[in-house]
Amino acid sequence: MKKIRTLVVDDEPLARARIVKLLEPIDYISLIGECKNGSEALRQMEEYRPDLVFLDIQMPDLNGFEVLSREEFRPLPFIIFVTAYNQYALKAFDVHAVDYLLKPYDDERFMRAVEHARQQISLQQDALLHQKMVNLLETHQHESSEARQHLEAKEKGRTILIKAFDIRYIEAEGNYLKVHTPEKAYLIRHTLQSVEEQLNNDAFLRIHRSLLLNTHFIREAKYEGNNQYTFHMKDGRCLLSSRSYRDAIHQYLDDEKIRRGL
C-alpha cells in the first residue's frame, strides 16, 4: 500500500514530540506536518489532505470536534483522538474516529492504534481501487456498445456512419447488403450474420436468411399460414418471413403482446 500521509495536532509540544518519535520507525507512515492548535490544523488539512490525523481534543482556540465539523473537510481523514479526558470517548466514535488514545498511553497501545488505522485505510484504498476498476470496465463496455451501434458505408470515397436506430431493415443482395434508412439505401460488403452480431441490438429481428428488420419500423405482422408471416413496414414495404425463423418471430410477437399489455 502507499504511505499513509499523517498529521499530528496537539497543543502540548512534548505530546507532539512523543507521537512523532513513535511514528518515525514505521515505514508506511509519512509525517507531513505538526500543528499546535485547531486553526493550524484546519490550514494544513486543507492544504495537504492527510490520510490520518492524530488529533487532540482540548485546544485553546478550536477543539478537535470543532475542527472536524468544518464542511470543507469531506470526506474526513481517519482520526485517532489523543486526549487526557475520557469523557469524550463516546462522542469521538460518533464522528467515526478509528481509535481513542487516553493519556498517558504506553508504546504498545499506541502501536495497536496505528495498526488499526493502517488496516482501515488499506480497506478503504482497496474499496476505492475496486470501484475505479468497476467504473473503468463499465465505461469500456458502454463505449464498446456505443461503437457497435452503427454500420459503415463507403460513398464517393467518404465513410458514412449509419446509426442503428436509423436502419429500417437490411436485405442481402449477393455479396452485399442493402441497408435501408429513411433517407436512402446504402450498399455495404458484409454478411447478414456479421452485421447482426455487430449491432447486438434487441431491436433487430431476423425473419429470413436474407432479411433483418428493425422492429421499431414494423407496422404489423400478418400470419400467412405454414409458419410464415408478412411484415408490413411503416414505409409500405411488405416482407415475407421464412419458416426456419419462426421461433424468433414467435418470441418477438409474444414480447410485443406483453409490452402492449395484450
Beta strands, then each sheet from edge to edge (+ up, - down):
strand 1: 4-9
strand 2: 29-35
strand 3: 52-56
strand 4: 78-83
strand 5: 99-102
strand 6: 150-155
strand 7: 158-163
strand 8: 169-173
strand 9: 176-180
strand 10: 185-188
strand 11: 204-208
strand 12: 211-214
strand 13: 218-225
strand 14: 228-233
strand 15: 238-240
sheet 1: 2+ 1+ 3+ 4+ 5+
sheet 2: 6+ 7-
sheet 3: 10+ 9- 8+ 12- 11+
sheet 4: 13+ 14- 15+
end
